[in-house]
Amino acid sequence: MPGEICLFKMSSRCTFSFLSSSFFSTLNSTSHLPPPQTILPPLNTSKRVVPFWERVYTFHVSWHFAQQLFADFYRQKRFHCEITGHSGLSFFDAFQSEKIDASDEVDDAFPETLKGHVLRRVQFSTIPRLDYLVDRVFEEFKHDFYPGENVIVTLPDGNRASGVLREKSKLPELRRADDSLERPAFVQYFVCLNHRPELPEVVDTSQLTRERKTFTKQRLRSFLKKTVDHESWSGAPWCVKPKIAEQYHISGEIPQHLTYENQVLQRKATLAEKKKNEFEGQLMSFYSTLPLLKPKGSKAKRVNQDLARLTDEYQRALAANPELSRLSQANQQQHLEQFIRDSNGIAHFNGFHHLPARSLPKPPPPPPPPKYPIEDLELTPIRDKPPRPALKFLSADMPTHEPAFNEPEPGEGLLMRSVGPLLETWDTLNVYCEVYQVDSFTFDDYIEALQLTDDTYQCQLLVEIHCAVLKKLVNELNDKNGQIQVSLPEASLPSSEDSSLVEDSALPSPTPEPTVKPPARTTRSSLAKSEAAELKNAQKSPSSEVKVHRAGEMEQSTRSYDWKARLRKRDFRDGNWVYIIVGLLYQLSADPRRRKHCDEVLHKLAPPDQEATVKTAISQYPLLDINTRVKILEIICMLSLETKAIRNYMEDCNNNMTDFRKEKIDMQRKRKAA
């Protein structure tokens, strides 16, 4: 291309040097390129000369560069101009934009009024990187305006109008006699609006803005990159280019403290000061480790000799080190007195007591840092710590330090024995939510739903939970003819004869008195034993049966459409799911292991003093407390874990986990091989 590629014939052997303005620079940038090189001298070799090409800017030689000369890489539209920000350019277009076209565009785009002020602010700044300099200058000038700028004014009525800033006034802060602030400092601007230039508008900074894209970080960066420069050594100040500094009447004389020579001298002085401090520290430690001088007995003469010897040693140390001598000329006598040990055997140096090096006790080792995870009770308590808020217990019968603990009455709140089943049921419903086809819910929502006792409102979450779990126990009619998925004990329904027998058994019947054969020899102990045996037999004698609930009569009255038939047809409307729970619990009560818990629930859902109807069970459920509801959910959730759906889900999760583990191992193996 013209102006970019030049070929020069070097000798008769057809050796060429390739000169390019910007061929092997960075991929996304074309700035900071070295100047073009001159014609290369011919090769001085006796061997056969092979034509070669040189990449001037990177100084790499390629014997087959002719094949790469017209490659498509530099003609791809993947470069951008760093000054104007234009993208989608080829390498040559971006280079030409930075060197030629961008100069006029940057001059026209950046506000002329701000150029001089920005350059004066940047002159001799020591911020190392251009990005940090752009951020600092942009923040300073973003809300600062100067006369001659085209601005947009927000009028008191909310309308916006364009105008030209004519005058700027800075008003200082005012303080009262007691040094309290009366008025903060602020800036006033006089703006002539374009639609009424004869009436200037007095505004403050909050009412002024610049036009869009007139003062941006991109344009400020392009302007500074074109107008300022700095040397490569650390701490070099930014300097405006001489021609531009002369145009805007900016002084180009670098202050003495920012010159390179002054920076070198400061570094040397800092290094010398550091070495001097290290030497003084070593000398101080040497003085503190000198042996103790203790007089032996009453030989004062020997003490005086040792004192003179120490004085001579101190003077020789001062003479050997002139710097220490200059530093301590005013206090040599004081240093000498501190150097000599006192009669108690303790050295005083610089106002501090130093023990002999041999008798210094070893400091205790610092406590080991805590290794997390750790129990809270094992952490060291922090004093002067703000008090923690009072604990709010979930259960109503939390254990106390009192010897006698009274359990609250049923219905007063959640009991401690129900906390475990409550957490178990919530965890089961959330872990197997995909099997139950229920959305996951929070623990707080779960507790609030179980505590709801309003008979006029039906909690949707509570109904969905019970119905979802019950669906897994029995299939639908069109799914394997409504097969039962769990093993249930056989329940015997009470007949009419049984009920009459129960009523007759309510009357007291005399029991024959057991005859106890007296022992051969009657004593006081034998008489006491016989009386105890009689009392025990009286307690074991069959008494009248007490009716606990009427769930059997309720199940007998609906034998034609029992709970299994309702569950197969998914008849949960109007609270029928409560009757299904009653029928299920009644059948489970035939199991001796579950009889106690089932009877406790059925006593409240089918009380013996009310009619044995479905409406009775539905009306009794809103009156249940949270402990009874948790017990119902615990029974049916534990029963649902025996179904095939749960087992298949657990097997699928196990297989998926194995597949993921294999994929992880394969990925790690491939990464190591790469």
C-alpha positions in Angstrom: 0.0 0.0 0.0 1.3 3.5 -0.7 3.0 5.2 2.3 3.1 1.9 4.3 5.3 -0.6 2.5 8.7 0.3 0.9 11.1 -2.2 -0.7 14.7 -1.2 -1.3 17.2 -3.1 -3.4 20.4 -3.6 -1.3 22.8 -5.4 -3.7 23.1 -7.3 -6.9 22.3 -10.5 -4.9 18.7 -9.3 -4.5 18.7 -9.0 -0.8 15.7 -6.9 0.4 14.7 -5.3 3.6 11.0 -4.8 4.4 10.1 -1.6 6.0 6.6 -1.3 7.5 5.1 1.4 9.8 3.2 -1.0 12.1 3.3 -4.6 11.2 3.7 -6.9 14.3 2.2 -4.7 17.0 -0.5 -5.8 19.4 -3.8 -7.3 18.3 -6.2 -4.7 19.7 -3.9 -1.7 19.8 -1.6 0.2 17.4 -0.1 2.8 19.8 3.4 3.0 21.2 5.1 1.8 18.1 8.9 2.3 17.6 10.1 4.5 14.7 10.7 2.9 11.3 14.2 1.6 10.7 16.6 2.6 8.1 17.9 0.5 5.2 19.8 -2.6 6.5 23.4 -3.1 5.3 24.1 -6.1 3.1 24.9 -9.4 4.7 28.6 -10.2 5.0 28.7 -14.0 4.4 30.5 -16.3 2.1 27.6 -18.7 1.9 24.9 -18.6 -0.6 22.6 -15.6 0.1 19.0 -16.5 0.5 16.4 -13.7 0.0 14.8 -12.9 3.4 12.4 -10.4 4.8 12.7 -8.6 8.2 9.8 -7.6 10.4 11.2 -4.2 11.5 9.0 -3.4 14.5 9.5 -6.8 16.2 13.0 -7.5 14.8 12.2 -11.1 13.8 13.5 -12.6 10.6 11.3 -15.0 8.5 12.8 -16.8 5.6 9.4 -17.3 4.1 7.9 -13.9 5.0 6.9 -13.3 1.4 4.2 -15.9 1.9 2.8 -14.0 4.9 3.1 -10.5 3.4 -0.4 -10.3 2.1 -2.0 -12.5 4.8 -5.6 -11.8 5.7 -4.9 -11.2 9.4 -4.1 -7.5 9.2 -6.9 -6.9 6.9 -9.6 -8.3 9.3 -12.0 -5.8 10.8 -11.0 -6.5 14.4 -8.8 -3.5 15.4 -9.9 -0.2 16.9 -8.4 3.3 17.3 -7.5 4.0 20.9 -7.8 7.8 20.5 -11.2 8.1 18.8 -12.7 4.7 20.0 -13.7 3.7 16.5 -13.9 -0.1 16.2 -14.3 -2.5 13.3 -11.2 -1.3 11.5 -8.4 -3.1 9.8 -4.9 -2.7 11.1 -3.8 -0.1 8.6 -7.1 1.9 9.0 -6.6 2.0 12.8 -3.0 3.0 12.5 -3.9 5.9 10.1 -6.8 6.9 12.4 -4.4 7.2 15.4 -1.6 9.0 13.6 -3.5 11.3 11.1 -7.2 11.4 11.3 -7.6 11.3 15.1 -5.7 14.5 15.8 -8.2 16.8 14.2 -11.1 14.8 15.6 -9.9 15.0 19.2 -9.2 18.7 18.9 -12.8 19.3 17.6 -14.5 17.0 20.0 -12.9 18.1 23.3 -14.3 21.4 24.7 -11.9 24.2 23.9 -12.7 26.0 27.2 -11.6 23.1 29.3 -8.3 22.4 27.4 -6.2 25.0 29.2 -7.6 24.2 32.7 -7.2 20.4 32.3 -3.6 20.8 31.0 -2.7 23.0 34.0 -4.1 20.5 36.3 -2.2 17.6 34.7 1.1 19.4 34.4 3.7 17.8 36.7 1.2 15.4 38.2 2.9 12.2 39.6 0.1 9.8 39.2 1.8 6.7 37.6 -0.8 5.4 35.2 -2.8 7.2 32.6 -6.1 5.5 33.6 -5.7 6.7 37.2 -4.9 10.2 36.0 -8.0 10.2 33.7 -10.2 9.1 36.6 -8.8 11.8 39.0 -9.2 14.6 36.4 -12.6 13.5 35.4 -14.0 13.5 39.0 -12.5 17.0 39.6 -13.9 18.6 36.4 -17.2 16.7 36.2 -19.1 19.3 38.4 -16.8 22.2 37.7 -17.7 24.7 34.9 -15.8 27.6 33.3 -16.8 30.7 31.4 -17.4 30.2 27.7 -18.8 26.7 28.0 -22.0 25.6 26.4 -24.1 24.2 29.3 -27.7 23.0 29.9 -29.6 24.8 32.7 -32.4 23.3 34.8 -34.8 26.1 35.5 -36.8 26.4 38.7 -40.0 25.3 36.9 -38.3 22.0 35.9 -37.7 22.9 32.2 -34.2 22.7 30.7 -32.6 25.3 28.4 -29.2 25.6 26.7 -27.0 28.6 27.2 -23.5 30.0 27.5 -21.7 30.4 30.9 -20.5 34.0 31.2 -19.2 34.4 34.7 -18.2 32.3 37.7 -18.1 33.4 41.3 -16.6 31.5 44.2 -18.0 32.5 47.6 -16.1 31.4 50.7 -17.7 30.0 53.8 -18.9 32.2 56.6 -18.4 31.5 60.3 -19.8 33.1 63.4 -17.9 34.4 66.4 -18.1 31.0 68.2 -16.5 29.4 65.1 -19.8 27.7 64.0 -20.5 27.4 60.3 -23.1 30.0 59.1 -22.9 29.4 55.4 -20.8 26.8 53.5 -18.7 27.7 50.5 -20.4 27.5 47.1 -20.1 28.6 43.5 -22.4 30.9 41.5 -22.7 31.0 37.8 -24.2 33.6 35.4 -25.6 31.9 32.3 -27.0 33.6 29.3 -29.8 31.5 27.9 -30.1 31.1 24.1 -33.8 32.1 24.0 -33.3 35.2 26.2 -29.7 36.4 26.2 -30.6 39.8 27.7 -31.6 38.3 31.0 -28.8 36.2 32.6 -29.8 33.4 34.9 -28.0 33.0 38.3 -27.6 29.3 39.1 -25.5 27.0 41.2 -23.6 23.7 40.4 -26.7 21.5 40.9 -28.5 23.2 38.1 -25.8 22.9 35.4 -24.9 19.9 33.2 -22.9 19.6 30.0 -24.2 18.3 26.8 -24.1 14.6 26.2 -20.7 13.1 25.1 -18.9 16.5 25.3 -16.9 15.6 28.4 -16.4 11.8 28.8 -13.6 9.7 30.1 -12.9 8.3 26.6 -12.5 11.8 25.1 -10.5 13.0 28.1 -8.2 10.0 27.7 -7.7 10.6 24.0 -7.0 14.3 24.7 -4.4 13.6 27.4 -2.8 10.8 25.4 -2.3 13.3 22.6 -1.1 16.3 24.6 0.9 15.0 27.6 3.8 12.5 28.1 6.1 11.4 30.8 9.4 9.6 31.1 9.8 5.9 31.8 11.5 6.1 35.3 9.4 5.5 38.4 7.9 8.7 39.8 8.3 10.7 36.6 5.8 13.7 36.3 3.4 14.1 33.5 4.5 17.0 31.3 2.5 18.9 28.6 4.2 18.7 25.2 6.2 21.9 24.5 4.2 23.2 21.5 0.9 22.7 23.3 2.3 24.3 26.6 3.4 27.3 24.6 0.0 27.6 23.0 -1.8 27.6 26.4 0.9 29.6 28.2 1.8 26.8 30.6 5.2 26.8 32.2 7.4 23.8 31.2 10.1 24.1 33.8 10.0 21.0 36.0 10.2 21.7 39.8 13.5 20.8 41.4 12.0 18.1 43.7 10.4 16.3 40.7 13.6 15.9 38.7 15.3 12.6 38.1 18.5 13.7 39.9 16.6 14.8 43.0 14.7 11.5 43.1 18.0 9.6 42.9 19.5 11.6 45.8 16.4 11.0 47.9 16.6 7.3 47.3 20.3 7.3 48.3 19.5 9.3 51.4 16.7 7.0 52.4 19.0 4.0 51.9 21.7 5.6 54.0 19.3 6.4 56.8 18.0 2.9 56.8 21.6 1.5 57.1 22.4 3.9 59.9 19.3 2.9 61.9 20.2 -0.8 61.4 23.7 -0.1 62.7 22.5 1.8 65.8 20.0 -1.0 66.5 22.8 -3.6 66.4 25.0 -1.4 68.7 22.1 -1.1 71.2 21.6 -4.8 71.3 25.4 -5.3 71.8 25.3 -3.0 74.8 22.4 -4.8 76.4 24.2 -8.2 76.2 27.4 -7.1 78.0 28.2 -9.2 81.1 27.2 -7.9 84.5 29.8 -6.1 86.7 29.2 -7.2 90.3 31.7 -6.2 93.1 33.0 -9.3 94.8 33.1 -8.8 98.5 34.5 -5.5 99.6 37.2 -5.1 97.0 36.5 -1.5 95.9 39.8 -1.3 94.1 38.7 -4.0 91.6 35.4 -2.3 91.1 37.2 0.9 90.2 39.4 -0.9 87.7 36.4 -2.5 86.0 34.8 0.9 85.8 37.9 2.4 84.2 38.1 -0.5 81.7 34.5 0.0 80.7 35.0 3.7 80.2 38.0 3.0 77.9 36.0 0.5 75.9 33.2 3.0 75.4 35.6 5.7 74.2 37.2 3.3 71.7 33.8 2.4 70.4 33.0 6.1 69.9 36.4 6.7 68.1 35.9 3.8 65.8 32.5 5.1 64.6 32.5 8.8 63.8 28.8 8.9 63.0 27.9 7.6 66.4 30.4 10.1 67.9 28.7 13.0 66.2 25.2 11.8 67.2 26.1 11.5 70.8 28.5 14.4 71.4 26.0 16.3 73.6 25.0 13.2 75.6 28.2 11.2 75.8 28.3 11.5 79.6 24.7 10.4 79.9 25.3 7.5 77.5 28.4 6.4 79.6 26.4 6.5 82.8 23.7 4.4 81.2 26.3 2.0 79.8 27.6 1.2 83.2 25.5 -1.2 85.3 24.1 0.0 88.5 24.6 -1.7 91.9 21.4 -3.7 91.6 22.7 -5.5 88.5 20.1 -4.0 86.1 21.2 -2.0 83.1 19.5 1.3 82.2 19.6 2.3 78.6 17.6 5.2 77.0 15.3 5.3 80.1 14.4 1.6 79.9 15.4 -1.2 82.2 17.1 -4.2 80.4 17.7 -7.5 82.1 20.8 -9.5 81.4 20.6 -11.6 78.3 21.3 -14.8 80.2 18.5 -14.3 82.7 15.7 -13.1 80.3 12.7 -15.4 80.7 11.3 -16.8 77.6 8.0 -15.2 76.6 5.0 -17.5 76.7 4.0 -18.9 73.3 1.0 -17.1 71.8 -2.2 -19.1 71.8 -2.8 -21.1 68.7 -5.4 -19.6 66.3 -8.7 -21.3 66.3 -9.2 -23.9 63.6 -12.6 -23.7 62.0 -15.2 -25.2 62.2 -15.1 -24.9 66.0 -17.7 -25.1 68.7 -18.9 -21.7 69.9 -18.3 -22.6 73.5 -14.6 -23.2 72.8 -13.9 -19.7 71.6 -12.3 -17.2 73.9 -15.0 -14.7 75.2 -14.6 -11.1 74.1 -14.9 -8.5 76.8 -16.7 -5.2 76.3 -18.8 -6.9 73.7 -22.3 -5.5 73.0 -24.9 -7.7 74.6 -26.7 -10.3 72.5 -30.4 -10.2 72.1 -32.5 -12.5 74.2 -33.0 -16.0 72.8 -36.3 -16.9 71.4 -37.0 -20.6 72.0 -39.0 -22.6 69.5 -40.4 -25.0 72.1 -42.7 -24.0 75.0 -41.2 -26.5 77.5 -37.5 -25.8 77.3 -35.6 -27.5 80.2 -34.5 -25.2 83.0 -32.2 -25.5 86.0 -35.2 -25.8 88.4 -35.5 -29.3 90.0 -39.2 -29.6 89.4 -40.3 -28.9 85.9 -44.0 -28.7 85.0 -44.9 -29.7 81.5 -47.2 -27.2 79.8 -50.7 -28.2 79.0 -51.5 -29.5 75.5 -52.4 -26.6 73.1 -50.0 -24.1 74.8 -47.3 -24.5 72.1 -44.7 -26.8 70.6 -43.3 -29.4 73.0 -39.7 -30.6 73.1 -40.7 -34.1 72.1 -42.2 -32.7 68.9 -39.2 -30.7 67.8 -37.4 -33.7 66.3 -40.4 -35.0 64.3 -41.1 -31.5 63.2 -37.6 -31.1 61.7 -37.7 -34.6 60.3 -40.9 -34.1 58.4 -39.9 -30.7 57.0 -36.6 -32.2 55.8 -38.3 -35.2 54.2 -40.9 -33.1 52.4 -38.2 -30.8 51.0 -35.7 -33.5 50.1 -38.3 -35.6 48.2 -40.3 -32.7 46.9 -39.9 -34.0 43.4 -41.4 -37.3 44.3 -44.3 -35.7 46.3 -44.7 -33.1 43.6 -44.7 -30.3 46.1 -42.9 -27.0 45.9 -40.2 -26.5 48.6 -41.1 -24.3 51.5 -39.3 -22.6 54.4 -39.3 -23.8 57.9 -41.0 -20.6 59.1 -43.9 -21.1 56.7 -44.2 -24.7 57.8 -44.5 -23.8 61.5 -47.0 -21.0 60.8 -49.2 -23.5 58.8 -49.1 -26.1 61.5 -50.1 -23.5 64.2 -53.1 -22.2 62.2 -56.3 -23.0 64.1 -58.9 -21.0 62.2 -61.9 -23.2 61.3 -63.1 -20.6 58.7 -59.9 -20.7 56.7 -58.2 -23.7 55.2 -54.4 -23.5 54.9 -53.4 -24.4 51.3 -49.9 -25.5 52.2 -51.2 -27.9 54.9 -53.7 -29.4 52.5 -51.2 -29.8 49.7 -48.7 -31.5 52.0 -51.2 -34.1 53.4 -52.7 -34.8 49.9 -49.3 -35.2 48.3 -48.1 -37.7 50.9 -51.3 -39.7 50.8 -51.2 -40.0 47.0 -48.0 -42.1 47.3 -49.6 -44.7 49.6 -52.3 -45.8 47.1 -52.2 -45.6 43.3 -55.0 -44.2 41.2 -57.7 -46.4 39.7 -56.1 -46.3 36.2 -52.6 -47.1 37.7 -52.4 -50.8 38.5 -56.1 -50.7 39.6 -55.3 -48.6 42.6 -52.7 -50.9 44.2 -51.7 -50.2 47.8 -47.9 -49.4 47.9 -47.4 -50.0 51.6 -48.0 -52.9 53.9 -50.9 -52.4 56.3 -52.1 -54.5 59.1 -55.5 -56.1 59.0 -58.1 -54.1 60.9 -61.2 -55.8 62.4 -64.3 -53.6 62.3 -66.6 -53.8 65.3 -69.9 -55.5 64.6 -73.3 -54.9 66.2 -72.9 -57.9 68.5 -69.5 -56.6 69.6 -70.9 -53.2 70.3 -73.7 -54.7 72.5 -71.0 -56.8 74.3 -69.1 -53.6 74.9 -72.2 -51.9 76.3 -72.9 -54.9 78.5 -69.3 -55.0 79.6 -69.7 -51.5 80.9 -71.8 -52.9 83.9 -69.7 -54.0 86.8 -69.4 -57.8 87.2 -68.3 -59.4 90.4 -64.9 -61.1 90.3 -64.2 -64.2 92.4 -61.8 -63.7 95.2 -58.7 -65.7 94.8 -58.0 -68.2 97.5 -54.6 -68.0 98.9 -53.4 -71.1 100.7 -51.8 -70.0 104.0 -48.3 -71.3 104.6 -47.6 -74.0 107.0 -46.0 -71.6 109.4 -47.6 -68.1 109.7 -45.3 -65.2 110.4 -45.5 -61.5 110.0 -43.5 -61.6 106.8 -45.6 -64.3 105.3 -48.7 -62.4 106.0 -47.3 -59.2 104.4 -46.4 -61.2 101.3 -49.8 -62.8 101.0 -51.5 -59.3 101.3 -49.3 -57.9 98.6 -50.1 -60.8 96.2 -53.8 -60.3 96.8 -53.5 -56.6 96.0 -51.5 -57.3 92.8 -54.1 -59.8 91.6 -56.8 -57.3 92.3 -55.0 -54.8 90.1 -54.6 -57.3 87.3 -58.2 -58.3 87.2 -60.0 -57.4 84.0 -61.9 -54.1 84.3 -64.5 -52.5 82.2 -63.2 -51.5 78.7 -63.0 -47.7 78.1 -64.0 -46.4 74.7 -61.0 -44.3 73.4 -62.4 -43.2 70.1 -65.2 -43.9 67.5 -63.0 -44.3 64.5 -64.1 -48.0 64.0 -67.8 -47.0 64.0 -67.0 -44.1 61.5 -65.2 -46.6 59.2 -68.1 -49.1 59.5 -70.7 -46.4 58.6 -68.8 -45.7 55.3 -67.8 -49.3 54.5 -69.3 -48.9 51.0 -67.0 -45.9 50.2 -64.1 -46.3 52.7 -60.9 -44.4 52.8 -59.1 -46.6 50.3 -61.8 -46.0 47.7 -61.7 -42.2 48.3 -57.9 -42.2 48.1 -57.9 -44.2 44.8 -60.3 -41.6 43.3 -58.3 -38.7 44.8 -61.5 -37.5 46.6 -59.8 -34.8 48.7 -62.4 -32.0 48.3 -64.3 -30.4 51.2 -61.8 -31.9 53.8 -62.3 -35.5 52.8 -58.5 -36.0 53.2 -59.1 -35.7 57.0 -61.4 -38.8 56.9 -58.8 -40.6 54.8 -56.3 -40.0 57.6 -58.8 -41.2 60.2 -59.3 -44.5 58.2 -55.6 -45.0 57.7 -54.7 -44.4 61.3 -57.5 -46.7 62.4 -56.1 -49.5 60.3 -52.5 -48.8 61.5 -53.7 -49.0 65.1 -54.0 -52.7 64.7 -50.2 -52.8 64.8 -49.2 -52.9 68.5 -46.1 -50.7 67.9 -48.2 -47.9 66.5 -51.4 -48.3 68.5 -50.5 -45.8 71.2 -49.7 -42.9 68.8 -52.7 -43.7 66.5 -55.1 -43.8 69.5 -53.9 -40.4 70.7 -54.7 -38.9 67.3 -57.9 -40.7 66.8 -59.1 -39.7 70.2 -59.1 -36.1 69.0 -60.3 -36.6 65.4 -63.1 -39.1 66.4 -63.9 -38.3 70.0 -66.1 -40.8 71.9 -68.6 -38.1 73.0 -69.5 -37.0 69.4 -71.2 -38.6 66.4 -69.1 -41.0 64.3 -69.5 -39.2 61.0 -67.2 -37.7 58.4 -68.2 -34.2 59.3 -67.1 -34.7 62.8 -63.6 -35.6 61.7 -63.4 -32.7 59.3 -64.6 -30.2 62.0 -62.2 -31.6 64.6 -59.0 -31.1 62.6 -58.8 -27.3 62.9 -59.0 -27.7 66.7 -55.8 -29.9 66.8 -52.6 -28.4 68.3 -49.3 -28.4 66.5 -48.0 -31.4 68.4 -50.8 -33.6 67.2 -50.5 -32.4 63.6 -46.8 -33.1 63.7 -47.5 -36.6 64.9 -49.9 -37.2 62.0 -47.3 -36.0 59.4 -44.6 -38.1 61.0 -46.7 -41.3 60.7 -47.7 -40.8 57.1 -44.2 -39.6 56.0 -42.5 -42.6 57.6 -45.1 -44.8 55.9 -44.4 -43.2 52.5 -40.7 -43.9 52.7 -41.5 -47.6 52.2 -43.0 -47.0 48.7 -41.3 -47.8 45.4 -41.4 -44.2 44.3 -39.1 -43.1 47.1 -36.7 -46.1 46.5 -36.6 -45.5 42.8 -35.8 -41.9 43.3 -32.9 -42.7 45.7 -31.5 -45.2 43.2 -31.7 -42.6 40.4 -29.9 -40.1 42.6 -27.2 -42.6 43.4 -26.7 -43.4 39.7 -26.5 -39.7 38.8 -24.0 -39.1 41.5 -21.9 -41.9 40.1 -22.1 -40.5 36.6 -21.1 -37.0 37.9 -18.2 -38.5 39.8 -16.9 -40.2 36.6 -17.3 -37.1 34.6 -15.3 -35.2 37.2 -12.5 -37.8 37.1 -12.4 -37.7 33.3 -12.2 -33.9 33.3 -9.4 -33.9 35.8 -7.5 -36.5 33.8 -7.9 -34.5 30.6 -6.7 -31.3 32.4 -3.6 -33.0 33.6 -2.9 -34.5 30.2 -3.2 -31.0 28.6 
